Amino acid sequence: MEKKIVVSKRFRKNTLKVYDYLMKEYSAKTAFNFLDKVQRRVELIIQYPEIGKPSQKKANIRSVTLQPYNRIYYRVNKNTIELLCVFDMRRRKRPY
C-alpha cells in the first residue's frame, strides 16, 4: 500500500523561494530543472521511504540530497510521508 503524501507549508515556501531565485538569477530552464529534480526525488521517496539519511536530532526524520547544496527533509509515519522542507545546505544550522 502506498503511503499518503503530506506537503507542509514550509516545503512549499522553500521550494518556491529557490524556484524564484533561479528564475531571477539564472534562467527559466534552470528553474524548471530544479522543479523536475524535486519531483523525481519525491517519487523516489514515495517508492523507497527509507532511502534517506536518518536525522541525528529527531526520530522518524530523513533527508535526501536534491542538489549539492539542497536537501529534502521528510518524516515517515505509519500511513504518511510528510515533506517537511527543502533546505539550503550553505546555511550553518540544519533544521532537523
N, C-alpha and C positions, 0 to 999 in steps of 0.2 A: 504494500500500500504506500502510495506516495504521500509525503508529508505536505501539509498546507504551508504556503509561504506567507510570512507576515513582514511587510516592509515598514520600517519605522520612519517617522518624520525626519529624524536626523540623517538616515541613509539617503532619503530623497533630497534633502537640503544639501548634503555634502556632494552628492553626485551632480546635482545641478550647478553647484558652485564650481566644481572642476570643469564641467562642460562649458560653462560661460567663460571661464578663464581661457580655456583652449580656443574657443571661438574668437575671443578678443585678441589674444596674443599670438596665435598660430594660424589655424585655418579651419574651415568647416570640415574638411576631410579628417584632420587630426581629432577634432571634437567628436565626429561620428565614429571614428575608430575606437575612441575611448568608450563610448556607449556600447559598441559592439563587444568590446572586451568585458565590460561589466555584465552584459547579457550572457556571454559564454561562461564566465566564472559562476554566475548564479545557476545556470543549467548544470554545471559540473557539481556544485554544492548540492543541488537537488538530487542528482544521481548518486553521489557519494558524500553524504553528510559528514562523515568522519574524516574527510580528506584534509581538512585544515589543521594547522598547528594549534594545540591547546594553549589557552591563556595560562600564564603562571599566577595571575592575580585573582581571576574569578572562574568558578566552576561552570561547565557547560558552554563556555565561550571559546570559539575557534576563529582563526584568521587564515586567509589565503592571499597570496601576492596577486595584485591586479597588474601593476606595472612595477618597475624597480623602486618607485617612490610612493606607491599607493597600496594599501591593503584593505580587504573587505573583512570586517568583523561580523560574526553571526553567532547565534545561540541555537543549539539543537535541544528541542524539548521532545516529549513523547509523541505528540501529533503535529508539531510545527517546527519550521525553521524560521527564525526571526533574523532578518537582515538588520544589523544594528547601525553600522556606519561605514563609509569609505574614508579611510584615514590617510593623511599625507605623512609619510614616514620621515620627512625632513623636519618635522616638529620634534621637539625633545621628549616630551612625555606622552607615552602611549595611553589610549583611553581604557584599555582592558588588560 
